[in-house]
Amino acid sequence: MNDPAKSLVLVTGVGPDLKNKPPEEPHFMNKRIITTMAALSLIALALTGCGAATDTAGAKSPPTGAAAGSDQVAPEYSGTAFDAEITNNSLAVSPDEKTAVVSDSREKSIRVYDLAAGGLIKKIGGFGTPRNIVFINEGSQFVVSDSTLGTLRFYGTEDYALQDEVVVGPGAFGTAVSPDGKTMYVNNQAHSSVTVVDLEARKPTDVITGFSRPRQGIKVSPDGKRVFVTNFEGDKVTVVDADSKQILRELTGFSKIRGISVTADGNTLYAANSGRNSISVVDLRNGDKTNEIEVGREPYGAALSPDGTLLFASNKADNTIDVIDVTENSVVKTLEGFKEPRQAIVFSPGQDRAYVLNRDLSVARVNVEGLSLTDTIRE
């Protein structure tokens, strides 16, 4: 485990290492200066698991690791967003495919859909910039990261009430859960770190440093041994050993990298290059790029089907999804009818359906066998 005291210096950018960091854009540096003390107290609190947290707006959050209770309602957030210029959306589908939860960082609320009835169940407010959503505990809860509040919010799927809130520091972005469901890894694009969270204890246990503004893209290998972190700055993927929390290698050669996927055997990585309209295919055994597949304009998503035979590349600028046969590494069909699809693509466990989030937070359903858009669920 990294030393939390040392990690605090690296995560907040305070201390001698700051003079060795490359120059940053003025607006980003100003934000770092403004939020340094808030981030320091938040992450110190998170690693010690003591007391009640105060977010960057000064509003009280539930104690780290303590249940908020079924009557807990997050107050409406009215402060300034920490990184509002960075936009993303997220889609999570429950394991039983009855519920979908969606977000867009430009909105201060998330939406819960009934997939069977095809309608909106509830809007949940109180967010600053909601970033990523993931179901845990066999679908009984879902977790929402918020880069402005610097927290993970835990909601129950029985009544959609806020149950818990864990502090991970301003800048919290993409999240990924280990195969055993016990650990969550949280990208922090503001502090170029990854926070490791114990989902059973509901508190951070470690902070891994050495990244370059990791945002949405983060995946855990199917065996849980490696964590793949995309870095917006430097266009690279950092491979981390999950046990030692040490960086193993960096994969480079991407262009405005977005979504990534890793095959079930852990040998191949697919990455969307929105900068050159392609999907990179990388052999993880040696780190070499083995292929590059041309797709539509501004591909954001690179979602691999459960059986590993198809890859959905969502083209934000074209409002399409290119379906790639990974055996041939070629596009076999282009699906239309979407609106600015990004990384938010989810396959059903049986692979008969795929869900795609649109710009207006509607959810499109795709028949995977027939490769056709069947319907769209809206508010």
VOPAGU-2260 file (C-alpha; in pm, 1 decimal, decimal comma):
REM VOPAGU-2260
SITE   aa  ch    i         X         Y         Z
SITE  MET   A    0       0,0       0,0       0,0
SITE  ASN   A    1     124,7     350,8     -75,3
SITE  ASP   A    2     196,8     577,8     219,9
SITE  PRO   A    3    -116,5     799,3     252,0
SITE  ALA   A    4      90,4    1094,3     373,4
SITE  LYS   A    5     313,2    1077,9      66,2
SITE  SER   A    6      12,5    1020,7    -155,4
SITE  LEU   A    7    -148,7    1341,8     -31,2
SITE  VAL   A    8     141,5    1547,6    -159,1
SITE  LEU   A    9     128,3    1385,7    -500,4
SITE  VAL   A   10    -248,6    1387,8    -533,5
SITE  THR   A   11    -298,9    1752,3    -445,7
SITE  GLY   A   12       6,2    1872,6    -634,4
SITE  VAL   A   13     147,3    2037,7    -320,5
SITE  GLY   A   14     512,7    1996,1    -236,1
SITE  PRO   A   15     852,3    1965,8    -405,4
SITE  ASP   A   16     724,7    1747,1    -687,2
SITE  LEU   A   17     519,1    2036,9    -823,4
SITE  LYS   A   18     827,5    2211,6    -960,6
SITE  ASN   A   19     899,5    1904,1   -1171,4
SITE  LYS   A   20     554,1    1894,4   -1326,9
SITE  PRO   A   21     507,6    2023,4   -1683,1
SITE  PRO   A   22     329,3    2356,9   -1728,9
SITE  GLU   A   23     -48,1    2335,1   -1731,4
SITE  GLU   A   24    -311,5    2547,1   -1896,3
SITE  PRO   A   25    -380,1    2860,3   -1688,9
SITE  HIS   A   26    -746,1    2778,1   -1621,2
SITE  PHE   A   27    -657,7    2431,5   -1490,3
SITE  MET   A   28    -375,6    2559,8   -1270,2
SITE  ASN   A   29    -604,5    2823,4   -1121,4
SITE  LYS   A   30    -852,7    2551,0   -1029,5
SITE  ARG   A   31    -579,9    2348,5    -867,2
SITE  ILE   A   32    -468,7    2642,5    -656,1
SITE  ILE   A   33    -825,9    2722,7    -553,5
SITE  THR   A   34    -906,6    2365,7    -456,7
SITE  THR   A   35    -574,2    2254,8    -309,1
SITE  MET   A   36    -671,1    2296,9      54,0
SITE  ALA   A   37   -1016,6    2150,7      -1,7
SITE  ALA   A   38    -868,8    1850,0    -178,5
SITE  LEU   A   39    -608,2    1804,3      95,4
SITE  SER   A   40    -869,8    1789,5     370,1
SITE  LEU   A   41   -1105,8    1573,0     165,9
SITE  ILE   A   42    -850,4    1307,2      76,3
SITE  ALA   A   43    -697,4    1306,1     425,2
SITE  LEU   A   44   -1046,7    1249,4     561,4
SITE  ALA   A   45   -1114,4     979,4     305,8
SITE  LEU   A   46    -800,0     783,5     389,3
SITE  THR   A   47    -855,0     805,5     764,7
SITE  GLY   A   48   -1231,0     743,5     744,1
SITE  CYS   A   49   -1307,1     990,6    1022,3
SITE  GLY   A   50   -1567,1    1262,0    1064,9
SITE  ALA   A   51   -1809,2    1428,6     830,8
SITE  ALA   A   52   -1690,0    1560,6     497,7
SITE  THR   A   53   -1731,5    1910,1     361,4
SITE  ASP   A   54   -1737,7    1945,8     -15,5
SITE  THR   A   55   -1591,1    2230,9    -216,4
SITE  ALA   A   56   -1912,6    2427,8    -187,3
SITE  GLY   A   57   -1911,9    2396,3     190,7
SITE  ALA   A   58   -2212,1    2164,9     207,5
SITE  LYS   A   59   -2199,8    1877,4     453,2
SITE  SER   A   60   -2179,0    1522,1     322,2
SITE  PRO   A   61   -2262,2    1208,5     522,0
SITE  PRO   A   62   -1967,9    1066,3     720,8
SITE  THR   A   63   -1737,5     854,5     507,2
SITE  GLY   A   64   -1841,5     490,3     524,5
SITE  ALA   A   65   -2151,9     567,4     728,0
SITE  ALA   A   66   -2502,1     493,3     604,7
SITE  ALA   A   67   -2698,2     801,0     513,0
SITE  GLY   A   68   -3033,9     638,8     577,7
SITE  SER   A   69   -3340,0     592,8     359,1
SITE  ASP   A   70   -3461,3     945,8     429,5
SITE  GLN   A   71   -3133,5    1105,3     324,6
SITE  VAL   A   72   -3182,0    1346,1      32,6
SITE  ALA   A   73   -2888,9    1523,9    -129,8
SITE  PRO   A   74   -2935,9    1903,0    -124,6
SITE  GLU   A   75   -2959,0    2086,8    -453,9
SITE  TYR   A   76   -2609,0    2181,0    -563,0
SITE  SER   A   77   -2573,6    2550,0    -649,8
SITE  GLY   A   78   -2197,5    2601,2    -647,7
SITE  THR   A   79   -1953,1    2633,7    -935,2
SITE  ALA   A   80   -1867,2    2310,4   -1112,8
SITE  PHE   A   81   -1505,8    2203,2   -1063,3
SITE  ASP   A   82   -1442,8    2102,4   -1425,8
SITE  ALA   A   83   -1757,8    2189,2   -1617,9
SITE  GLU   A   84   -1573,3    2233,6   -1947,8
SITE  ILE   A   85   -1506,2    1857,9   -1955,3
SITE  THR   A   86   -1823,2    1677,9   -2065,7
SITE  ASN   A   87   -1919,3    1310,8   -2059,2
SITE  ASN   A   88   -2222,2    1091,3   -2004,1
SITE  SER   A   89   -2276,5     752,0   -1843,0
SITE  LEU   A   90   -2514,7     455,8   -1861,9
SITE  ALA   A   91   -2548,9     163,5   -1621,6
SITE  VAL   A   92   -2791,9    -126,5   -1667,2
SITE  SER   A   93   -2883,9    -353,2   -1376,0
SITE  PRO   A   94   -2785,8    -721,5   -1405,0
SITE  ASP   A   95   -3153,3    -822,0   -1438,2
SITE  GLU   A   96   -3200,9    -559,7   -1712,5
SITE  LYS   A   97   -3498,4    -406,4   -1535,0
SITE  THR   A   98   -3337,2     -70,2   -1462,8
SITE  ALA   A   99   -3110,6     177,6   -1638,4
SITE  VAL   A  100   -2949,1     477,8   -1470,8
SITE  VAL   A  101   -2810,5     758,4   -1687,9
SITE  SER   A  102   -2624,8    1085,4   -1643,3
SITE  ASP   A  103   -2474,0    1375,3   -1832,0
SITE  SER   A  104   -2210,6    1589,2   -1660,7
SITE  ARG   A  105   -2386,0    1903,0   -1787,9
SITE  GLU   A  106   -2693,8    1820,5   -1580,1
SITE  LYS   A  107   -2715,3    1823,0   -1201,3
SITE  SER   A  108   -2947,6    1526,2   -1184,2
SITE  ILE   A  109   -2949,4    1164,7   -1299,9
SITE  ARG   A  110   -3238,8     964,1   -1444,3
SITE  VAL   A  111   -3365,2     618,5   -1359,8
SITE  TYR   A  112   -3555,6     428,0   -1630,7
SITE  ASP   A  113   -3780,3     123,2   -1611,3
SITE  LEU   A  114   -3655,0     -83,9   -1904,2
SITE  ALA   A  115   -3952,8    -319,0   -1901,0
SITE  ALA   A  116   -4218,7     -47,9   -1901,7
SITE  GLY   A  117   -4004,9     181,1   -2115,6
SITE  GLY   A  118   -4044,8     494,7   -1905,9
SITE  LEU   A  119   -3887,1     723,0   -1647,9
SITE  ILE   A  120   -3902,0     611,5   -1284,0
SITE  LYS   A  121   -3730,7     900,3   -1113,0
SITE  LYS   A  122   -3495,6    1194,3   -1140,1
SITE  ILE   A  123   -3239,6    1226,6    -862,4
SITE  GLY   A  124   -3087,5    1570,9    -809,1
SITE  GLY   A  125   -2819,1    1728,0    -595,9
SITE  PHE   A  126   -2516,8    1661,1    -815,7
SITE  GLY   A  127   -2244,6    1899,7    -933,6
SITE  THR   A  128   -2098,3    1708,6   -1228,3
SITE  PRO   A  129   -2206,7    1342,2   -1224,1
SITE  ARG   A  130   -1945,7    1139,0   -1410,6
SITE  ASN   A  131   -1985,9     762,2   -1398,5
SITE  ILE   A  132   -2244,6     510,5   -1280,4
SITE  VAL   A  133   -2198,1     143,7   -1195,0
SITE  PHE   A  134   -2417,9    -120,6   -1030,1
SITE  ILE   A  135   -2274,1    -318,3    -738,8
SITE  ASN   A  136   -2385,7    -591,6    -497,7
SITE  GLU   A  137   -2565,8    -792,1    -766,1
SITE  GLY   A  138   -2764,2    -487,9    -871,0
SITE  SER   A  139   -2902,9    -393,4    -529,9
SITE  GLN   A  140   -2712,5     -62,9    -537,4
SITE  PHE   A  141   -2556,6     174,4    -785,1
SITE  VAL   A  142   -2273,6     422,0    -736,0
SITE  VAL   A  143   -2237,7     765,3    -896,2
SITE  SER   A  144   -1907,3     954,6    -905,1
SITE  ASP   A  145   -1912,3    1334,6    -901,3
SITE  SER   A  146   -1600,3    1533,8    -991,8
SITE  THR   A  147   -1726,4    1857,4    -836,9
SITE  LEU   A  148   -1840,6    1711,6    -506,3
SITE  GLY   A  149   -1542,7    1476,4    -500,8
SITE  THR   A  150   -1753,5    1187,3    -376,7
SITE  LEU   A  151   -1905,7     851,1    -461,0
SITE  ARG   A  152   -2278,4     836,1    -386,6
SITE  PHE   A  153   -2440,1     500,9    -313,3
SITE  TYR   A  154   -2809,8     449,8    -393,7
SITE  GLY   A  155   -3039,6     154,9    -326,7
SITE  THR   A  156   -3250,5      15,2    -609,7
SITE  GLU   A  157   -3548,5     -53,0    -382,8
SITE  ASP   A  158   -3639,7     312,1    -323,4
SITE  TYR   A  159   -3354,0     494,3    -505,4
SITE  ALA   A  160   -3261,4     669,7    -181,3
SITE  LEU   A  161   -2912,2     792,6     -99,6
SITE  GLN   A  162   -2757,8     536,6     135,9
SITE  ASP   A  163   -2397,9     642,9     166,9
SITE  GLU   A  164   -2140,3     893,8      42,7
SITE  VAL   A  165   -1766,5     833,6      30,7
SITE  VAL   A  166   -1510,9    1111,3     -16,4
SITE  VAL   A  167   -1248,3    1054,5    -286,4
SITE  GLY   A  168   -1147,6    1413,2    -367,2
SITE  PRO   A  169   -1249,1    1673,8    -631,0
SITE  GLY   A  170   -1184,8    1547,0    -982,8
SITE  ALA   A  171   -1336,6    1198,6    -933,2
SITE  PHE   A  172   -1424,9    1072,0   -1278,7
SITE  GLY   A  173   -1434,4     722,1   -1428,1
SITE  THR   A  174   -1494,4     418,0   -1206,7
SITE  ALA   A  175   -1443,8      42,7   -1244,4
SITE  VAL   A  176   -1518,3    -249,3   -1011,2
SITE  SER   A  177   -1307,4    -561,3    -961,8
SITE  PRO   A  178   -1460,3    -893,9   -1074,4
SITE  ASP   A  179   -1518,1   -1001,1    -713,2
SITE  GLY   A  180   -1712,9    -681,5    -647,4
SITE  LYS   A  181   -1501,5    -583,2    -348,6
SITE  THR   A  182   -1290,1    -300,2    -489,6
SITE  MET   A  183   -1362,2      13,1    -689,8
SITE  TYR   A  184   -1097,7     208,0    -878,0
SITE  VAL   A  185   -1168,0     578,7    -928,1
SITE  ASN   A  186    -989,4     795,6   -1185,0
SITE  ASN   A  187    -912,1    1146,8   -1065,5
SITE  GLN   A  188    -841,2    1362,7   -1369,2
SITE  ALA   A  189    -767,4    1675,1   -1164,1
SITE  HIS   A  190    -492,6    1518,0    -956,3
SITE  SER   A  191    -367,8    1253,3   -1201,9
SITE  SER   A  192    -432,7     969,1    -961,0
SITE  VAL   A  193    -645,5     658,8    -907,0
SITE  THR   A  194    -814,4     607,3    -570,9
SITE  VAL   A  195    -869,5     250,3    -451,2
SITE  VAL   A  196   -1193,9     208,6    -255,9
SITE  ASP   A  197   -1290,7     -85,9     -36,8
SITE  LEU   A  198   -1658,8    -135,0    -122,1
SITE  GLU   A  199   -1725,7    -347,9     185,4
SITE  ALA   A  200   -1573,1    -100,1     431,6
SITE  ARG   A  201   -1689,4     193,0     218,3
SITE  LYS   A  202   -1366,9     388,0     238,2
SITE  PRO   A  203   -1054,5     458,8      30,8
SITE  THR   A  204    -756,3     239,5     110,7
SITE  ASP   A  205    -494,1     371,3    -128,0
SITE  VAL   A  206    -409,3     640,0    -382,4
SITE  ILE   A  207    -203,1     542,0    -685,9
SITE  THR   A  208     -12,5     820,9    -861,9
SITE  GLY   A  209     179,2     852,1   -1186,7
SITE  PHE   A  210    -102,0     916,3   -1435,7
SITE  SER   A  211    -176,9    1210,8   -1666,2
SITE  ARG   A  212    -532,9    1336,7   -1623,7
SITE  PRO   A  213    -722,7    1007,3   -1631,3
SITE  ARG   A  214   -1088,4    1065,0   -1713,1
SITE  GLN   A  215   -1363,6     825,8   -1812,8
SITE  GLY   A  216   -1166,1     529,1   -1943,5
SITE  ILE   A  217   -1075,8     267,1   -1685,3
SITE  LYS   A  218   -1113,6    -111,9   -1699,4
SITE  VAL   A  219   -1021,7    -403,5   -1474,6
SITE  SER   A  220    -902,0    -721,3   -1645,2
SITE  PRO   A  221   -1144,0   -1017,2   -1621,0
SITE  ASP   A  222    -908,8   -1193,0   -1377,6
SITE  GLY   A  223    -884,1    -880,8   -1161,4
SITE  LYS   A  224    -505,4    -872,5   -1175,4
SITE  ARG   A  225    -458,4    -560,1   -1386,8
SITE  VAL   A  226    -619,3    -218,4   -1411,8
SITE  PHE   A  227    -609,8     -25,3   -1739,4
SITE  VAL   A  228    -625,3     352,7   -1704,8
SITE  THR   A  229    -658,7     590,1   -2000,2
SITE  ASN   A  230    -470,8     917,9   -1978,1
SITE  PHE   A  231    -622,0    1213,6   -2161,5
SITE  GLU   A  232    -289,0    1394,2   -2145,6
SITE  GLY   A  233     -28,2    1204,1   -2344,2
SITE  ASP   A  234    -279,3     973,5   -2516,2
SITE  LYS   A  235    -168,6     658,9   -2337,2
SITE  VAL   A  236    -301,4     366,2   -2135,8
SITE  THR   A  237    -132,8     287,9   -1805,9
SITE  VAL   A  238    -131,5     -75,6   -1695,0
SITE  VAL   A  239    -138,7    -121,2   -1315,6
SITE  ASP   A  240     -78,4    -435,0   -1108,9
SITE  ALA   A  241    -387,1    -460,2    -886,4
SITE  ASP   A  242    -205,9    -634,7    -599,7
SITE  SER   A  243     104,8    -420,2    -569,1
SITE  LYS   A  244     -63,0     -98,5    -693,2
SITE  GLN   A  245     244,4     -43,8    -910,1
SITE  ILE   A  246     252,6      70,8   -1273,1
SITE  LEU   A  247     367,2    -211,2   -1500,5
SITE  ARG   A  248     386,9     -32,9   -1835,9
SITE  GLU   A  249     240,5     239,5   -2056,9
SITE  LEU   A  250      80,0     179,0   -2394,5
SITE  THR   A  251     116,0     466,8   -2640,3
SITE  GLY   A  252      37,2     560,3   -2998,5
SITE  PHE   A  253    -325,8     666,4   -2956,0
SITE  SER   A  254    -494,2     988,0   -3071,4
SITE  LYS   A  255    -746,4    1157,2   -2840,3
SITE  ILE   A  256    -812,4     824,9   -2676,8
SITE  ARG   A  257   -1163,1     761,4   -2543,0
SITE  GLY   A  258   -1328,1     427,8   -2462,1
SITE  ILE   A  259   -1135,0     103,9   -2411,0
SITE  SER   A  260   -1223,4    -265,4   -2379,9
SITE  VAL   A  261   -1020,0    -571,1   -2281,6
SITE  THR   A  262   -1088,2    -926,5   -2401,3
SITE  ALA   A  263   -1185,6   -1204,2   -2159,5
SITE  ASP   A  264    -843,8   -1369,4   -2186,9
SITE  GLY   A  265    -677,0   -1038,7   -2105,8
SITE  ASN   A  266    -460,6   -1051,4   -2416,5
SITE  THR   A  267    -610,6    -778,4   -2635,1
SITE  LEU   A  268    -711,7    -417,1   -2578,3
SITE  TYR   A  269    -932,7    -209,2   -2807,8
SITE  ALA   A  270    -917,5     170,5   -2789,3
SITE  ALA   A  271   -1119,0     441,5   -2963,2
SITE  ASN   A  272    -911,9     715,7   -3127,3
SITE  SER   A  273   -1142,3    1015,6   -3169,4
SITE  GLY   A  274    -847,7    1208,5   -3312,8
SITE  ARG   A  275    -796,7     987,2   -3616,0
SITE  ASN   A  276   -1132,5     807,1   -3650,9
SITE  SER   A  277   -1012,7     458,7   -3573,4
SITE  ILE   A  278   -1003,8     170,9   -3326,5
SITE  SER   A  279    -658,9      54,1   -3219,0
SITE  VAL   A  280    -600,7    -315,6   -3149,8
SITE  VAL   A  281    -318,6    -380,5   -2900,7
SITE  ASP   A  282    -158,2    -710,4   -2801,4
SITE  LEU   A  283    -127,1    -682,6   -2423,2
SITE  ARG   A  284     131,5    -960,5   -2404,4
SITE  ASN   A  285     394,2    -738,0   -2563,3
SITE  GLY   A  286     226,1    -395,8   -2584,5
SITE  ASP   A  287     239,6    -382,1   -2964,4
SITE  LYS   A  288     -36,8    -241,8   -3181,8
SITE  THR   A  289    -145,2    -516,9   -3418,9
SITE  ASN   A  290    -416,2    -340,5   -3615,0
SITE  GLU   A  291    -604,8     -15,7   -3664,0
SITE  ILE   A  292    -962,8     -22,6   -3789,9
SITE  GLU   A  293   -1112,1     276,6   -3967,7
SITE  VAL   A  294   -1453,6     384,5   -3835,9
SITE  GLY   A  295   -1675,9     694,2   -3845,6
SITE  ARG   A  296   -1602,9    1044,0   -3722,5
SITE  GLU   A  297   -1505,1    1101,3   -3359,5
SITE  PRO   A  298   -1538,6     750,2   -3220,0
SITE  TYR   A  299   -1582,5     760,2   -2843,4
SITE  GLY   A  300   -1699,2     410,7   -2753,3
SITE  ALA   A  301   -1520,1      78,7   -2798,1
SITE  ALA   A  302   -1754,4    -170,8   -2632,0
SITE  LEU   A  303   -1679,7    -542,0   -2663,4
SITE  SER   A  304   -1965,2    -793,8   -2663,5
SITE  PRO   A  305   -1970,4   -1057,0   -2384,6
SITE  ASP   A  306   -1862,6   -1336,6   -2618,5
SITE  GLY   A  307   -1583,9   -1120,2   -2759,2
SITE  THR   A  308   -1691,1   -1147,2   -3122,4
SITE  LEU   A  309   -1825,3    -794,8   -3183,4
SITE  LEU   A  310   -1707,2    -446,1   -3098,2
SITE  PHE   A  311   -1941,5    -146,7   -3104,8
SITE  ALA   A  312   -1762,2     176,1   -3199,5
SITE  SER   A  313   -1986,7     477,0   -3137,4
SITE  ASN   A  314   -1920,0     768,9   -3370,5
SITE  LYS   A  315   -2025,0    1088,8   -3195,3
SITE  ALA   A  316   -1998,8    1319,2   -3499,5
SITE  ASP   A  317   -2182,6    1080,5   -3733,5
SITE  ASN   A  318   -2458,1     974,9   -3488,9
SITE  THR   A  319   -2381,7     612,4   -3577,0
SITE  ILE   A  320   -2237,1     291,4   -3437,7
SITE  ASP   A  321   -1996,1      83,3   -3643,0
SITE  VAL   A  322   -2022,1    -289,2   -3568,8
SITE  ILE   A  323   -1681,6    -455,1   -3595,7
SITE  ASP   A  324   -1619,4    -827,8   -3640,7
SITE  VAL   A  325   -1308,3    -869,3   -3427,8
SITE  THR   A  326   -1208,0   -1190,1   -3605,7
SITE  GLU   A  327   -1171,0    -999,1   -3930,2
SITE  ASN   A  328   -1103,0    -659,6   -3767,7
SITE  SER   A  329   -1344,7    -496,7   -4008,7
SITE  VAL   A  330   -1674,3    -306,7   -3997,3
SITE  VAL   A  331   -1963,8    -535,7   -4093,0
SITE  LYS   A  332   -2246,3    -287,1   -4045,2
SITE  THR   A  333   -2314,4      76,0   -3955,0
SITE  LEU   A  334   -2618,4     140,3   -3733,8
SITE  GLU   A  335   -2802,4     473,0   -3756,1
SITE  GLY   A  336   -3065,3     649,6   -3545,4
SITE  PHE   A  337   -2852,9     767,3   -3251,8
SITE  LYS   A  338   -2775,9    1116,7   -3126,1
SITE  GLU   A  339   -2413,5    1188,6   -3032,7
SITE  PRO   A  340   -2335,7     845,2   -2886,4
SITE  ARG   A  341   -2026,7     844,0   -2666,5
SITE  GLN   A  342   -1873,9     574,2   -2446,4
SITE  ALA   A  343   -2201,6     479,4   -2279,8
SITE  ILE   A  344   -2274,2     140,3   -2439,3
SITE  VAL   A  345   -2383,1    -165,2   -2239,0
SITE  PHE   A  346   -2442,1    -520,0   -2364,0
SITE  SER   A  347   -2689,6    -751,6   -2193,6
SITE  PRO   A  348   -2527,4   -1056,6   -2027,8
SITE  GLY   A  349   -2682,2   -1283,6   -2289,6
SITE  GLN   A  350   -2571,0   -1047,5   -2566,7
SITE  ASP   A  351   -2914,2   -1034,8   -2730,0
SITE  ARG   A  352   -2942,6    -661,6   -2660,2
SITE  ALA   A  353   -2719,3    -357,2   -2638,7
SITE  TYR   A  354   -2809,0     -25,3   -2479,4
SITE  VAL   A  355   -2675,8     307,0   -2609,5
SITE  LEU   A  356   -2710,9     644,9   -2439,5
SITE  ASN   A  357   -2801,9     945,1   -2655,8
SITE  ARG   A  358   -2721,9    1313,4   -2603,7
SITE  ASP   A  359   -3074,3    1383,2   -2472,0
SITE  LEU   A  360   -3033,9    1101,8   -2214,3
SITE  SER   A  361   -3270,7     871,3   -2397,7
SITE  VAL   A  362   -3163,0     505,7   -2417,5
SITE  ALA   A  363   -3162,5     326,1   -2753,2
SITE  ARG   A  364   -3200,0     -52,7   -2760,5
SITE  VAL   A  365   -3023,3    -257,5   -3025,2
SITE  ASN   A  366   -3106,6    -611,9   -3132,6
SITE  VAL   A  367   -2756,8    -758,4   -3146,2
SITE  GLU   A  368   -2840,9   -1066,6   -3348,9
SITE  GLY   A  369   -3024,8    -868,6   -3613,5
SITE  LEU   A  370   -2797,8    -564,3   -3574,1
SITE  SER   A  371   -3087,5    -320,0   -3573,7
SITE  LEU   A  372   -3214,0     -42,2   -3348,2
SITE  THR   A  373   -3546,9    -162,7   -3204,0
SITE  ASP   A  374   -3669,9     124,9   -2986,6
SITE  THR   A  375   -3567,4     423,0   -2776,4
SITE  ILE   A  376   -3668,0     485,1   -2414,8
SITE  ARG   A  377   -3731,7     848,2   -2329,5
SITE  GLU   A  378   -3847,2    1052,7   -2034,8
